[in-house]
Amino acid sequence: MLKPNMSHIVQLMRRSVDRMQLEGAIRPGSKKIVRLEEVFPFRPQDVEGIDYAEKDSIRFHLKNGRIFDGFGKPAEQPGMPGK
């Protein structure tokens, strides 16, 4: 697991949101830029580390033990299928 600095975390979250917009997974409505808070249920400062589950599949590990994928959804935790 990588332990990136705050600017790298923000950059990775921003890339995830931008990619979702390009792929049509989220629509910005009347505004062109979707804020990170509209997609992710956590703040960049809550992230303890980052890893990649598969190619292009990022996971954000929070300080409270929770894990989220690049879509802002809870991710499977190692050893706990479906959780």
Biopython code that builds the backbone (N, CA, C, O; Angstrom):
import numpy as np
from Bio.PDB.StructureBuilder import StructureBuilder

atoms = [
    (1, "MET", "N", (0.848, -1.182, 0.000)),
    (1, "MET", "CA", (0.000, 0.000, 0.000)),
    (1, "MET", "C", (0.893, 1.244, 0.000)),
    (1, "MET", "O", (1.838, 1.350, 0.781)),
    (2, "LEU", "N", (0.573, 2.166, -0.882)),
    (2, "LEU", "CA", (1.310, 3.424, -0.970)),
    (2, "LEU", "C", (0.802, 4.408, 0.076)),
    (2, "LEU", "O", (-0.390, 4.428, 0.383)),
    (3, "LYS", "N", (1.686, 5.212, 0.616)),
    (3, "LYS", "CA", (1.302, 6.254, 1.564)),
    (3, "LYS", "C", (1.645, 7.606, 0.934)),
    (3, "LYS", "O", (2.662, 8.214, 1.267)),
    (4, "PRO", "N", (0.780, 8.072, 0.014)),
    (4, "PRO", "CA", (1.065, 9.308, -0.718)),
    (4, "PRO", "C", (0.820, 10.559, 0.113)),
    (4, "PRO", "O", (0.161, 10.521, 1.152)),
    (5, "ASN", "N", (1.369, 11.671, -0.373)),
    (5, "ASN", "CA", (1.121, 12.937, 0.312)),
    (5, "ASN", "C", (-0.246, 13.486, -0.104)),
    (5, "ASN", "O", (-0.885, 12.958, -1.015)),
    (6, "MET", "N", (-0.682, 14.538, 0.566)),
    (6, "MET", "CA", (-2.024, 15.080, 0.366)),
    (6, "MET", "C", (-2.274, 15.507, -1.085)),
    (6, "MET", "O", (-3.344, 15.236, -1.629)),
    (7, "SER", "N", (-1.307, 16.164, -1.710)),
    (7, "SER", "CA", (-1.533, 16.628, -3.081)),
    (7, "SER", "C", (-1.685, 15.453, -4.044)),
    (7, "SER", "O", (-2.443, 15.544, -5.010)),
    (8, "HIS", "N", (-0.984, 14.366, -3.797)),
    (8, "HIS", "CA", (-1.118, 13.181, -4.645)),
    (8, "HIS", "C", (-2.487, 12.533, -4.449)),
    (8, "HIS", "O", (-3.100, 12.082, -5.417)),
    (9, "ILE", "N", (-2.964, 12.484, -3.228)),
    (9, "ILE", "CA", (-4.296, 11.928, -2.949)),
    (9, "ILE", "C", (-5.361, 12.742, -3.677)),
    (9, "ILE", "O", (-6.235, 12.177, -4.334)),
    (10, "VAL", "N", (-5.290, 14.057, -3.564)),
    (10, "VAL", "CA", (-6.263, 14.929, -4.232)),
    (10, "VAL", "C", (-6.202, 14.714, -5.741)),
    (10, "VAL", "O", (-7.236, 14.634, -6.405)),
    (11, "GLN", "N", (-4.997, 14.623, -6.275)),
    (11, "GLN", "CA", (-4.817, 14.418, -7.709)),
    (11, "GLN", "C", (-5.447, 13.096, -8.159)),
    (11, "GLN", "O", (-6.112, 13.059, -9.195)),
    (12, "LEU", "N", (-5.253, 12.032, -7.415)),
    (12, "LEU", "CA", (-5.830, 10.735, -7.767)),
    (12, "LEU", "C", (-7.354, 10.747, -7.661)),
    (12, "LEU", "O", (-8.040, 10.155, -8.494)),
    (13, "MET", "N", (-7.878, 11.416, -6.646)),
    (13, "MET", "CA", (-9.334, 11.529, -6.512)),
    (13, "MET", "C", (-9.908, 12.330, -7.680)),
    (13, "MET", "O", (-10.936, 11.957, -8.245)),
    (14, "ARG", "N", (-9.249, 13.421, -8.038)),
    (14, "ARG", "CA", (-9.690, 14.271, -9.156)),
    (14, "ARG", "C", (-9.679, 13.484, -10.464)),
    (14, "ARG", "O", (-10.615, 13.573, -11.258)),
    (15, "ARG", "N", (-8.609, 12.712, -10.680)),
    (15, "ARG", "CA", (-8.537, 11.878, -11.891)),
    (15, "ARG", "C", (-9.686, 10.881, -11.947)),
    (15, "ARG", "O", (-10.258, 10.646, -13.011)),
    (16, "SER", "N", (-10.024, 10.294, -10.799)),
    (16, "SER", "CA", (-11.130, 9.335, -10.755)),
    (16, "SER", "C", (-12.440, 10.006, -11.152)),
    (16, "SER", "O", (-13.217, 9.452, -11.930)),
    (17, "VAL", "N", (-12.683, 11.196, -10.616)),
    (17, "VAL", "CA", (-13.911, 11.927, -10.933)),
    (17, "VAL", "C", (-13.927, 12.313, -12.414)),
    (17, "VAL", "O", (-14.942, 12.146, -13.089)),
    (18, "ASP", "N", (-12.818, 12.822, -12.911)),
    (18, "ASP", "CA", (-12.749, 13.211, -14.322)),
    (18, "ASP", "C", (-12.997, 12.021, -15.237)),
    (18, "ASP", "O", (-13.684, 12.137, -16.251)),
    (19, "ARG", "N", (-12.434, 10.880, -14.872)),
    (19, "ARG", "CA", (-12.638, 9.667, -15.677)),
    (19, "ARG", "C", (-14.099, 9.229, -15.662)),
    (19, "ARG", "O", (-14.642, 8.821, -16.689)),
    (20, "MET", "N", (-14.727, 9.316, -14.499)),
    (20, "MET", "CA", (-16.146, 8.958, -14.418)),
    (20, "MET", "C", (-16.978, 9.866, -15.311)),
    (20, "MET", "O", (-17.908, 9.405, -15.974)),
    (21, "GLN", "N", (-16.648, 11.162, -15.334)),
    (21, "GLN", "CA", (-17.364, 12.097, -16.189)),
    (21, "GLN", "C", (-17.159, 11.743, -17.662)),
    (21, "GLN", "O", (-18.122, 11.723, -18.428)),
    (22, "LEU", "N", (-15.932, 11.466, -18.063)),
    (22, "LEU", "CA", (-15.654, 11.113, -19.454)),
    (22, "LEU", "C", (-16.375, 9.843, -19.882)),
    (22, "LEU", "O", (-16.849, 9.738, -21.014)),
    (23, "GLU", "N", (-16.455, 8.878, -18.965)),
    (23, "GLU", "CA", (-17.104, 7.605, -19.273)),
    (23, "GLU", "C", (-18.623, 7.677, -19.126)),
    (23, "GLU", "O", (-19.325, 6.717, -19.442)),
    (24, "GLY", "N", (-19.129, 8.811, -18.650)),
    (24, "GLY", "CA", (-20.573, 8.971, -18.494)),
    (24, "GLY", "C", (-21.143, 8.357, -17.234)),
    (24, "GLY", "O", (-22.361, 8.257, -17.089)),
    (25, "ALA", "N", (-20.268, 7.939, -16.308)),
    (25, "ALA", "CA", (-20.739, 7.334, -15.057)),
    (25, "ALA", "C", (-21.385, 8.371, -14.141)),
    (25, "ALA", "O", (-22.258, 8.039, -13.340)),
    (26, "ILE", "N", (-20.956, 9.617, -14.261)),
    (26, "ILE", "CA", (-21.592, 10.704, -13.520)),
    (26, "ILE", "C", (-21.803, 11.872, -14.470)),
    (26, "ILE", "O", (-21.011, 12.105, -15.383)),
    (27, "ARG", "N", (-22.871, 12.587, -14.241)),
    (27, "ARG", "CA", (-23.192, 13.747, -15.066)),
    (27, "ARG", "C", (-23.056, 14.997, -14.213)),
    (27, "ARG", "O", (-23.564, 15.055, -13.093)),
    (28, "PRO", "N", (-22.374, 15.988, -14.746)),
    (28, "PRO", "CA", (-22.167, 17.198, -13.957)),
    (28, "PRO", "C", (-23.374, 18.125, -13.880)),
    (28, "PRO", "O", (-23.329, 19.132, -13.174)),
    (29, "GLY", "N", (-24.459, 17.801, -14.598)),
    (29, "GLY", "CA", (-25.609, 18.702, -14.579)),
    (29, "GLY", "C", (-25.250, 19.986, -15.298)),
    (29, "GLY", "O", (-24.687, 19.952, -16.392)),
    (30, "SER", "N", (-25.564, 21.092, -14.705)),
    (30, "SER", "CA", (-25.306, 22.371, -15.351)),
    (30, "SER", "C", (-23.874, 22.861, -15.177)),
    (30, "SER", "O", (-23.447, 23.790, -15.862)),
    (31, "LYS", "N", (-23.129, 22.239, -14.263)),
    (31, "LYS", "CA", (-21.754, 22.684, -14.048)),
    (31, "LYS", "C", (-20.784, 21.694, -14.679)),
    (31, "LYS", "O", (-21.073, 20.501, -14.783)),
    (32, "LYS", "N", (-19.653, 22.195, -15.089)),
    (32, "LYS", "CA", (-18.683, 21.354, -15.781)),
    (32, "LYS", "C", (-17.794, 20.578, -14.823)),
    (32, "LYS", "O", (-17.351, 19.479, -15.153)),
    (33, "ILE", "N", (-17.528, 21.119, -13.659)),
    (33, "ILE", "CA", (-16.624, 20.460, -12.716)),
    (33, "ILE", "C", (-17.425, 19.893, -11.547)),
    (33, "ILE", "O", (-18.152, 20.615, -10.865)),
    (34, "VAL", "N", (-17.279, 18.601, -11.331)),
    (34, "VAL", "CA", (-17.913, 17.933, -10.200)),
    (34, "VAL", "C", (-16.916, 17.964, -9.047)),
    (34, "VAL", "O", (-15.753, 17.596, -9.209)),
    (35, "ARG", "N", (-17.384, 18.405, -7.886)),
    (35, "ARG", "CA", (-16.504, 18.468, -6.713)),
    (35, "ARG", "C", (-16.267, 17.079, -6.147)),
    (35, "ARG", "O", (-17.121, 16.198, -6.253)),
    (36, "LEU", "N", (-15.105, 16.894, -5.549)),
    (36, "LEU", "CA", (-14.757, 15.597, -4.967)),
    (36, "LEU", "C", (-15.782, 15.148, -3.933)),
    (36, "LEU", "O", (-16.116, 13.966, -3.848)),
    (37, "GLU", "N", (-16.278, 16.103, -3.148)),
    (37, "GLU", "CA", (-17.245, 15.786, -2.080)),
    (37, "GLU", "C", (-18.564, 15.237, -2.629)),
    (37, "GLU", "O", (-19.315, 14.591, -1.898)),
    (38, "GLU", "N", (-18.847, 15.486, -3.893)),
    (38, "GLU", "CA", (-20.076, 14.992, -4.500)),
    (38, "GLU", "C", (-19.965, 13.522, -4.891)),
    (38, "GLU", "O", (-20.976, 12.870, -5.153)),
    (39, "VAL", "N", (-18.740, 12.997, -4.932)),
    (39, "VAL", "CA", (-18.514, 11.614, -5.339)),
    (39, "VAL", "C", (-18.022, 10.754, -4.182)),
    (39, "VAL", "O", (-18.497, 9.636, -3.981)),
    (40, "PHE", "N", (-17.074, 11.280, -3.431)),
    (40, "PHE", "CA", (-16.446, 10.500, -2.371)),
    (40, "PHE", "C", (-17.026, 10.853, -0.999)),
    (40, "PHE", "O", (-17.156, 12.031, -0.667)),
    (41, "PRO", "N", (-17.375, 9.839, -0.200)),
    (41, "PRO", "CA", (-17.910, 10.084, 1.138)),
    (41, "PRO", "C", (-16.810, 10.276, 2.190)),
    (41, "PRO", "O", (-17.020, 9.997, 3.371)),
    (42, "PHE", "N", (-15.662, 10.743, 1.764)),
    (42, "PHE", "CA", (-14.543, 11.004, 2.673)),
    (42, "PHE", "C", (-13.734, 12.160, 2.117)),
    (42, "PHE", "O", (-13.883, 12.538, 0.955)),
    (43, "ARG", "N", (-12.878, 12.715, 2.956)),
    (43, "ARG", "CA", (-12.019, 13.831, 2.554)),
    (43, "ARG", "C", (-10.610, 13.299, 2.260)),
    (43, "ARG", "O", (-10.227, 12.249, 2.776)),
    (44, "PRO", "N", (-9.850, 14.009, 1.448)),
    (44, "PRO", "CA", (-8.490, 13.548, 1.162)),
    (44, "PRO", "C", (-7.664, 13.328, 2.432)),
    (44, "PRO", "O", (-6.851, 12.405, 2.482)),
    (45, "GLN", "N", (-7.859, 14.155, 3.450)),
    (45, "GLN", "CA", (-7.087, 13.999, 4.684)),
    (45, "GLN", "C", (-7.483, 12.765, 5.496)),
    (45, "GLN", "O", (-6.807, 12.417, 6.464)),
    (46, "ASP", "N", (-8.585, 12.098, 5.103)),
    (46, "ASP", "CA", (-8.998, 10.858, 5.761)),
    (46, "ASP", "C", (-8.264, 9.639, 5.206)),
    (46, "ASP", "O", (-8.324, 8.556, 5.788)),
    (47, "VAL", "N", (-7.571, 9.818, 4.081)),
    (47, "VAL", "CA", (-6.906, 8.703, 3.402)),
    (47, "VAL", "C", (-5.551, 8.414, 4.046)),
    (47, "VAL", "O", (-4.717, 9.301, 4.229)),
    (48, "GLU", "N", (-5.370, 7.141, 4.380)),
    (48, "GLU", "CA", (-4.101, 6.707, 4.966)),
    (48, "GLU", "C", (-3.176, 6.128, 3.897)),
    (48, "GLU", "O", (-1.957, 6.291, 3.963)),
    (49, "GLY", "N", (-3.764, 5.455, 2.919)),
    (49, "GLY", "CA", (-2.960, 4.837, 1.878)),
    (49, "GLY", "C", (-3.792, 4.511, 0.658)),
    (49, "GLY", "O", (-5.020, 4.596, 0.679)),
    (50, "ILE", "N", (-3.104, 4.135, -0.406)),
    (50, "ILE", "CA", (-3.744, 3.828, -1.679)),
    (50, "ILE", "C", (-3.125, 2.557, -2.223)),
    (50, "ILE", "O", (-1.921, 2.336, -2.099)),
    (51, "ASP", "N", (-3.967, 1.712, -2.834)),
    (51, "ASP", "CA", (-3.433, 0.571, -3.561)),
    (51, "ASP", "C", (-4.264, 0.358, -4.813)),
    (51, "ASP", "O", (-5.252, 1.053, -5.050)),
    (52, "TYR", "N", (-3.849, -0.606, -5.601)),
    (52, "TYR", "CA", (-4.524, -0.906, -6.852)),
    (52, "TYR", "C", (-4.937, -2.359, -6.811)),
    (52, "TYR", "O", (-4.091, -3.252, -6.764)),
    (53, "ALA", "N", (-6.268, -2.604, -6.829)),
    (53, "ALA", "CA", (-6.786, -3.962, -6.752)),
    (53, "ALA", "C", (-6.527, -4.702, -8.060)),
    (53, "ALA", "O", (-6.142, -5.871, -8.047)),
    (54, "GLU", "N", (-6.734, -4.040, -9.165)),
    (54, "GLU", "CA", (-6.505, -4.590, -10.497)),
    (54, "GLU", "C", (-6.013, -3.444, -11.363)),
    (54, "GLU", "O", (-5.883, -2.316, -10.888)),
    (55, "LYS", "N", (-5.746, -3.719, -12.602)),
    (55, "LYS", "CA", (-5.307, -2.663, -13.517)),
    (55, "LYS", "C", (-6.355, -1.547, -13.536)),
    (55, "LYS", "O", (-7.535, -1.805, -13.772)),
    (56, "ASP", "N", (-5.931, -0.333, -13.292)),
    (56, "ASP", "CA", (-6.797, 0.851, -13.288)),
    (56, "ASP", "C", (-7.894, 0.800, -12.234)),
    (56, "ASP", "O", (-8.894, 1.506, -12.367)),
    (57, "SER", "N", (-7.742, -0.001, -11.205)),
    (57, "SER", "CA", (-8.747, -0.086, -10.146)),
    (57, "SER", "C", (-8.117, 0.364, -8.827)),
    (57, "SER", "O", (-7.502, -0.427, -8.111)),
    (58, "ILE", "N", (-8.282, 1.629, -8.529)),
    (58, "ILE", "CA", (-7.668, 2.224, -7.345)),
    (58, "ILE", "C", (-8.539, 1.990, -6.112)),
    (58, "ILE", "O", (-9.765, 1.918, -6.208)),
    (59, "ARG", "N", (-7.898, 1.873, -4.967)),
    (59, "ARG", "CA", (-8.628, 1.770, -3.703)),
    (59, "ARG", "C", (-8.010, 2.734, -2.708)),
    (59, "ARG", "O", (-6.790, 2.819, -2.568)),
    (60, "PHE", "N", (-8.885, 3.458, -2.020)),
    (60, "PHE", "CA", (-8.464, 4.420, -1.001)),
    (60, "PHE", "C", (-8.677, 3.788, 0.372)),
    (60, "PHE", "O", (-9.803, 3.431, 0.718)),
    (61, "HIS", "N", (-7.621, 3.645, 1.147)),
    (61, "HIS", "CA", (-7.692, 3.089, 2.499)),
    (61, "HIS", "C", (-7.758, 4.261, 3.477)),
    (61, "HIS", "O", (-6.856, 5.097, 3.526)),
    (62, "LEU", "N", (-8.829, 4.306, 4.244)),
    (62, "LEU", "CA", (-9.005, 5.401, 5.188)),
    (62, "LEU", "C", (-8.369, 5.078, 6.535)),
    (62, "LEU", "O", (-8.110, 3.919, 6.859)),
    (63, "LYS", "N", (-8.128, 6.110, 7.296)),
    (63, "LYS", "CA", (-7.530, 5.960, 8.629)),
    (63, "LYS", "C", (-8.425, 5.169, 9.572)),
    (63, "LYS", "O", (-7.933, 4.557, 10.520)),
    (64, "ASN", "N", (-9.753, 5.172, 9.321)),
    (64, "ASN", "CA", (-10.682, 4.450, 10.184)),
    (64, "ASN", "C", (-10.851, 2.986, 9.773)),
    (64, "ASN", "O", (-11.686, 2.274, 10.330)),
    (65, "GLY", "N", (-10.042, 2.534, 8.777)),
    (65, "GLY", "CA", (-10.074, 1.134, 8.366)),
    (65, "GLY", "C", (-10.969, 0.836, 7.174)),
    (65, "GLY", "O", (-10.888, -0.251, 6.603)),
    (66, "ARG", "N", (-11.810, 1.767, 6.792)),
    (66, "ARG", "CA", (-12.700, 1.546, 5.652)),
    (66, "ARG", "C", (-11.916, 1.689, 4.349)),
    (66, "ARG", "O", (-10.901, 2.383, 4.291)),
    (67, "ILE", "N", (-12.412, 1.015, 3.298)),
    (67, "ILE", "CA", (-11.772, 1.049, 1.984)),
    (67, "ILE", "C", (-12.827, 1.415, 0.943)),
    (67, "ILE", "O", (-13.932, 0.872, 0.947)),
    (68, "PHE", "N", (-12.474, 2.343, 0.050)),
    (68, "PHE", "CA", (-13.372, 2.761, -1.016)),
    (68, "PHE", "C", (-12.672, 2.621, -2.359)),
    (68, "PHE", "O", (-11.456, 2.783, -2.466)),
    (69, "ASP", "N", (-13.472, 2.316, -3.387)),
    (69, "ASP", "CA", (-12.903, 2.216, -4.728)),
    (69, "ASP", "C", (-12.863, 3.590, -5.393)),
    (69, "ASP", "O", (-13.240, 4.592, -4.785)),
    (70, "GLY", "N", (-12.413, 3.630, -6.624)),
    (70, "GLY", "CA", (-12.278, 4.869, -7.365)),
    (70, "GLY", "C", (-13.592, 5.508, -7.761)),
    (70, "GLY", "O", (-13.606, 6.604, -8.322)),
    (71, "PHE", "N", (-14.716, 4.825, -7.469)),
    (71, "PHE", "CA", (-16.040, 5.379, -7.728)),
    (71, "PHE", "C", (-16.686, 5.919, -6.453)),
    (71, "PHE", "O", (-17.833, 6.364, -6.467)),
    (72, "GLY", "N", (-15.935, 5.873, -5.355)),
    (72, "GLY", "CA", (-16.469, 6.351, -4.083)),
    (72, "GLY", "C", (-17.374, 5.353, -3.388)),
    (72, "GLY", "O", (-18.103, 5.712, -2.463)),
    (73, "LYS", "N", (-17.334, 4.113, -3.822)),
    (73, "LYS", "CA", (-18.166, 3.048, -3.236)),
    (73, "LYS", "C", (-17.319, 2.195, -2.301)),
    (73, "LYS", "O", (-16.120, 2.033, -2.527)),
    (74, "PRO", "N", (-17.933, 1.648, -1.249)),
    (74, "PRO", "CA", (-17.186, 0.757, -0.363)),
    (74, "PRO", "C", (-16.591, -0.403, -1.162)),
    (74, "PRO", "O", (-17.278, -1.014, -1.981)),
    (75, "ALA", "N", (-15.335, -0.699, -0.926)),
    (75, "ALA", "CA", (-14.641, -1.779, -1.641)),
    (75, "ALA", "C", (-14.523, -2.993, -0.747)),
    (75, "ALA", "O", (-14.608, -2.901, 0.477)),
    (76, "GLU", "N", (-14.323, -4.141, -1.391)),
    (76, "GLU", "CA", (-14.085, -5.357, -0.626)),
    (76, "GLU", "C", (-12.820, -5.207, 0.180)),
    (76, "GLU", "O", (-11.814, -4.699, -0.314)),
    (77, "GLN", "N", (-12.869, -5.646, 1.414)),
    (77, "GLN", "CA", (-11.683, -5.605, 2.253)),
    (77, "GLN", "C", (-11.006, -6.969, 2.188)),
    (77, "GLN", "O", (-11.687, -7.994, 2.148)),
    (78, "PRO", "N", (-9.690, -6.994, 2.176)),
    (78, "PRO", "CA", (-8.969, -8.267, 2.101)),
    (78, "PRO", "C", (-9.440, -9.233, 3.182)),
    (78, "PRO", "O", (-9.542, -8.880, 4.357)),
    (79, "GLY", "N", (-9.725, -10.464, 2.753)),
    (79, "GLY", "CA", (-10.151, -11.485, 3.697)),
    (79, "GLY", "C", (-11.610, -11.372, 4.116)),
    (79, "GLY", "O", (-12.070, -12.143, 4.959)),
    (80, "MET", "N", (-12.340, -10.428, 3.545)),
    (80, "MET", "CA", (-13.750, -10.254, 3.897)),
    (80, "MET", "C", (-14.566, -10.091, 2.614)),
    (80, "MET", "O", (-14.991, -8.979, 2.302)),
    (81, "PRO", "N", (-14.796, -11.177, 1.859)),
    (81, "PRO", "CA", (-15.538, -11.072, 0.607)),
    (81, "PRO", "C", (-16.899, -10.425, 0.812)),
    (81, "PRO", "O", (-17.605, -10.720, 1.776)),
    (82, "GLY", "N", (-17.250, -9.552, -0.096)),
    (82, "GLY", "CA", (-18.561, -8.915, -0.034)),
    (82, "GLY", "C", (-18.678, -7.800, 0.970)),
    (82, "GLY", "O", (-19.762, -7.238, 1.120)),
    (83, "LYS", "N", (-17.615, -7.453, 1.664)),
    (83, "LYS", "CA", (-17.681, -6.402, 2.682)),
    (83, "LYS", "C", (-17.006, -5.163, 2.178)),
    (83, "LYS", "O", (-16.951, -4.158, 2.886)),
]
sb = StructureBuilder()
sb.init_structure("model")
sb.init_model(0)
sb.init_chain("A")
sb.init_seg("    ")
for serial, (resi, resn, name, xyz) in enumerate(atoms, 1):
    if name == "N":
        sb.init_residue(resn, " ", resi, " ")
    sb.init_atom(name, np.array(xyz, "f"), 0.0, 1.0, " ", f" {name:<3s}", serial, name[0])
structure = sb.get_structure()
